[in-house]
Each structure stands twice: as C-alpha cells, then as structure tokens.
Amino acid sequence: MTSRRSRARAGLSLAAALPLVAGALAVGTAAHADPAPHDRQPLVGTKPQWATDRADRGTTSGSDAVGARVYLAGRDAEGLAAYARAVSDPKSPSYGKYLTAEEAKNRFGTTKDQIARVTGWLKSSGLKVTGGNDHYVTVSGDAAAAKKAFGTELHDYVKDGRTYHAPSGTASVPASLGGAVLTVVGLNNAPRLAHHDDTLPGPSAVFRNVGPFSTYYGSNVNDGLPSAYGSHAPYAIKGYTGKQLRAAYGAKNFTGKGVTVAITDAYASPTIAKDIAEYAERNGDKAYRKGQFSQVLPADYTHTKPDECDAAGWYGEETLDIEAVHAVAPEAGIVYVAGASCQDDDLIDSLHKIVDGRLADIVSNSWGDVENNETPDVAAAYDHVFQQGAVEGIGFYFSSGDDGDNTVKHGVKQVDTPANSAWVTSVGGTSLAVGKGDKYLWETGWGTHKAGLSKDGLTWEGFPGTFTGGAGGGTSKAVEQPFYQRGVVPDALAKADGAAKPMRVEPDISAVADSSTGFLVGQTQTFPDGSQKYSEYRIGGTSLAAPVIAGVQALAQQARHGVPIGFANPAIYDRYGTAAYHDVTDHPLGQGRGLGVVRVDYVNGADEKEGLTTSLRSMGGDTSLSATPGYDNVTGVGSPADGYVTSYVPRNHR
C-alpha cells in the first residue's frame, strides 16, 4: 500500500503542515471540509485539489479496486500538539522536559480499544483489513465499500492526460470513533505503483569531476580565460572536506560525541560500509569506531526501477548524507533508516521507526516534493510523527529544495515540502568560500547561473548565463506563520503574493549547497566499461546543506552537555541577530560586485571521450528569491558562525 506520490532525492522537500488543534503551530488554509452530518467527523484535505468539476468524468464504478491507509490520531492529539510546542519553546516552563518513547506512547499513543473500534468499523463497511500497527490500519476493497466507510463517492477525474479516481467530497468517519482517526490517504490513485521487486540494482553510472581545481577558494586562477566581474575567476575547488567545513561553521573542539544522528532516504547502498570507511581514510576524517554506524533496513523493497523511484540513484544521496554528517561531527553515532521505496507511506514508516525506538536525537532528510503536489491528508500524517518526535526531544531537518522558487522547473512559484512544515527545520543553501588555512571568507545565497566559454575562448557566452539551480525557499500557501517566526520574518515575505495573513516562510537556517563550492564525496560507481569501483566527486544541493546542519546540531548538543535540542526552530530563531550566525547576502563583497568560479567538466560526466566543456558559474542569483541583510528566503537566519555551537554551552559553564 502506498500513498500516491513519490519523493525525489537531492534536496526536494515535503508536506504542508496541518493543525491538529488550535494550539498547533500552523494552520492549513488551502483545504476546507465540506459540510458533514452531525454523526460524522470530516477529514480535511482528503479531496485533492486536482479533483475539480471541470476534470470530473463521473462516478467511479462501485467495483473498482481501492486501497487506503487510515492513520490513527492517538488518545490525545490536542495534548500532543500542545506539549510538542511547550517542550520546544525556550520561553516555556516545560522547555526541554522531554518524554521517553514509552512515556510518549502511554500519554499520547493509540489505545488497543481505538484500534479495535477503527478496525471493526472498517470491516463493517465491507473493507478488508490487510495490515497495521499503532500508527495506521491498511485496507483494501472496492469503491462501494469506500463510499460506505468514508461518506463520499469516488469520481473519475482527468489529471495530466490520464484518469484517476478520487473522493468527490471531503471524506469523513463516524463521530462515534471519538477522534481516533487522524486522516486517510490513498482514496485517490494518482499515480500508483504496484509491482514488487526484492532485489536492489547495482550502483548507478559514474559521475566524475575533471580539473584544474582550486584546493581552497581562489587558490588557482587562470589569467588566460576571459575575466568576469572585473577580474579573473578562480577554478572551482575539488570539493570541501570535513576539516574545511568544521572550520567554517565553528566546530572548535566539539565532535558530536554522545549524540546520534539518523538519516532517512529510500533504499540502501550495498557498498555503503566500505565506501564511507574508504572516504574517511582518504580524506583525513576519523575512522568509524565499531558500532558507530548502523542501519535499519526494511524486509523488502518496492518500485526500484529507473522509471519509478530509481533505487540506484538514491545510493549517492545516502552516501553524501552519511559522509557529510561524519565529516562535520566525526564522533557522532549515525543510524541509517531506509525506506522500502520513495513513496510517502514507506518514508513515514522510516520516520516512525526512529521515533518509536528513540533511535536518534537528530534526523536528516534530503528528499521531498513541491507544495502543489502535497495533499493535506498526507501532510497531517507527516506532522503527526514530527510532533511525536518533538515531545521526545527529536529534531527533524529537511532540505529546502534545489530549484529556487520552482518557477523554472515547475512553472509555478512555490515552496518545497515538508520543509514548509511548521514542525521541521528547513535548511537552505549557500555558496561558500573557505580560504587558505581553512579561513572562512564569505557566503552568498546559493543561486547559480552558467555561461559557457565561447569557441574562440574570448568571452563567456550569454553572460551571466542560464539559471541551473538554487536554494529553495519562499512563502507557503498552505501553512500559517508559526510563533517562532513572528517578529523575525518581515511581513513583506510572510504576506508575499497577496496572502491575507502571515504565512510560513522557509528556510530557517542554511549551509553550503552550491555544487561548485560543494563537498567531496566518495562512493562505488559503475564505469563505462561495466566495472564497479570507488570514485570521488564534488557534489552540492540542499541535500548537502541538511546533513551539514545536522552535523552542526550534533556539535551543539554535545556543547549542551548532551541535552537534546529537540525541535530546534524556536532555539534557532531565539539566536537571530546574534554572533551565532553569518548574515549571508548575495553580495558579500559589496553591492554590485559579482562572484563566480570556472568549472571544467566532462561532457559525458565520466571521461574525455566526448570532450570537455568550460563554463563560468556565477553566484548569488536565485530566481525571484534574494539573500539580503537579516532574515531572507534563501538562507533564513543565516549560516552557523563561529559562535553558534558555543552558544549552546550552558551559561554557568561559559
């Protein structure tokens, strides 16, 4: 059983936050429930936005197959949301008074009676219960049984040239269930991947960088190439290492000792243990001690094909995330929790494993989608697990996206999800300059334009060139402004695009993401001759920024004498305007002074057989988003400065 959407790796994010109660941090404004009978509880957002009257092709046949997952709200959904806020707010008397996993389950978890009543109702409606646990019940059946259970017909709708069924109104459940049901997902089947594959493919095709390189920013300049912005640009660095990133972000002598970081992605690289050990040895990182790295893997995998989730394509994401966390926090424990696929339900399952077992303090997630593809029913399921984590002192970090405001790639200005959730930390991206002696020089907001070298070698064609990627950010259309952003995020951003009330703006914090000032990563890849061997290359994206910030947070938790930071946003915004942050702008050397680096790349990404290409990559131009003094929608409050980690040291120990 899957939710109907797949998640993308490499920094795209996830779900619109929904309120569970008035005391929740955010309110979903885009979805409104249809009137429901007094004996029914509406489940807001279960009718997708694409199910319009214009797209309606009539009632779905009652015999059509339907599968769904009914998420459970637990015994005190209102109390869960309220307590999650209280333990996360430094101004609250309950700040830091976290519960153990067992205490959280006993106080807020689903009861056996609730599960029995929900299961009985589903069966009485004619649906077959196919599985479940403390968080959900899965069912299958036909459209007629679904109508009986959820109080709404299913209609056929045309979407993207294909026909799918979806609720024609807001689904509802019997009020007699006493609020036991959080939401239902799967009543629409657009799209649905169905086949099963228990064998993971081999490593994906090789990608390699070619020199010349700089060893640090500005170390290698070719005066024979055309100038840009009044001078000759340096070659891109080969790839920053942990030593350089630790220096840039104020690690000092902290190592993350005693802290555990979880990483979630889909699938699992079969060469990960060998690759991360070799990378650490080659690049001066501390060797992994026995048991420092562990994995929690599903019993099986689904949707592995390239035209589905592309399992092999996720191996690089997993490798980057693990190597980046270890490079920044070399003594932190790392647990990799794999999803069985890139589908929502499987990724939610991986998050639940972390929370149920209290497997980690910090969770780094470099995957997601655009807000317009999210539905409030799925968003509610994500937010529920984020709140459960918050009461246990677990913080979730999500990449803000790699396509700026998404207009270039998706044609519509929008944020990414679930980085837009009020219950997670959205991590934006920068272009980072680390100089000689690992000295922090400057950062810009990540927004890259590419101009190729002309055939005669005299000019950069179309300078500054086309937009190739930038940190995601902007103003949510679905999530109201959370309390921690009040007084920090300017109204010009919170009420952007005609919003009637202040809305959630992302990101919250940022770190290096520009692939031209990126991180050196190493993994086993498949070469053109079919051989598989270890290789290193430079990589970026907010997929890099999220694990870097997760590593920094591990250092900060160690500085806090191991006390979990938990849901970090209230504490992050509490430090706004202090020496804890680099205030990142698009023009760190002064208004009008542009910046760029020269890159030489293999045309085919692997070798010289198809030649080389030389380009200038200009920095600090991210679609309609701008990195400005103060809070902005590219870098949030900024990136961690020399005083960030030490700001968590208890006052009586400074």
Secondary structure by P-SEA (a helix, b strand, c coil): ccccbbbbcccccbbbbbbccccccccccccccccccccccccccccccccccccccccccccbbbbbbbbbbcccaaaaaaaaaaaaccccccccccccaaaaaacccccaaaaaaaaaaaaaacccccccccccccccccaaaaaaaccbbbbbbbcccbbbbccccccccccccccccccccccccccccccccccccccccbbbbbccccccccccccccccccccbbbbcccccccaaaaaaaacccccccccbbbbbbbcccccaaaaaaaaaaaaccccccccccbbbbbccccccccccccccccaaaaaaaaaaaaaaacccbbbbbbbbccccaaaaaaaaaaaaaaccccbbbbcbbbccccccaaaaaaaaaaaaaaaaabbbbbbbccccccccccccccccccccccccbbbbbcccccccccccccccccbbbbbbbbccccccccccccccccccccccccccccccccccccccccccccccccccccccccccccccccbbbbbbbbbccccbbbbbbbbbccaaaaaaaaaaaaaaaaaaaccccccccaaaaaaacccccccccccccccccbbbbbbbbbcccccccccbbbbbbbbcccccccccccccccccccccccccccccccccccc
